[in-house]
């Protein structure tokens, strides 16, 4: 009979200790994951208690939809809640006099949700950052936030005609995002119906007005699994999954999420294809006409005009481009992340449109899994993206002498 302290007994005790330590480590990991899961649920519910988007939008017979003047509301966005304050003119901006004070340059920033400031406090938005930078450079300037979520270039032209020119800006900046291309040739958007222009006898003619009244709908990404970021699996899918393409496969194999499903790219994404369908080519032609027309009208009013490019996150983060290619089944022969930028550069050169492109600055701000200039899910800039873009636009305006 072996002694109690013999080799076999010692080995058995070691195995028991090892199993106990492994079990303790396993329980510790489970407890830690449970704590993280509860924390994420609390954070999600604290950040998603606001009113629906319809709280600050209304039907507009000319524009399709517009802001409700005078609204003061905390609104729920997929990325979190944000306070929304709409001025008497219907802009997410402070109230303005009809004309700027003598010696003050008024800049009008037109655009969609990027300019409006999707899911961020308005003081942190690109318009306010741009204003701050111009003032710091010694220019007496004020920047009007003319952004309205969901607008395409055609609606921005109409907003300039109905409201923008009455503010007497000295400079108009049109912020251009890639989905504007297809939407410029359509009479509908997820928010509802919209106006559009068609080419007739060499001129652009407005169609689709008065716009039929429809209910303001929620964006398509509200209500899907991205909105379930209240648990650890959804958090991992949105944060880690977007941070590195290989994580999608790993999470799927571990049972923490479904595999990345391949499906046909939506029409807005087909602007990245090397051989886009005919409707995209026609939308690009209409877009070029709209940009030139807006330039002509702004210049005729005595102001300057420039286009600011808003790059998609797939253009500034290689991992996001790889995810898009996996999702849509694209190869390098099918699509190119530089397609939209290249086409816009060509349009700007032919029409002599000043073009400001902050893509390099936004790419430099990317830190991979540590975050970058865009929210971890969705398409929009976070506060860092607004800061980077506002600083870049200000520097470009000053260095290229684009200011009046």
Order of alpha helices (4+ residues) and beta strands (2+ residues): alpha-beta-beta-beta-beta-beta-alpha-alpha-beta-alpha-beta-alpha-beta-beta-beta-beta-alpha-alpha-alpha-beta-alpha-alpha-alpha-beta-alpha-alpha
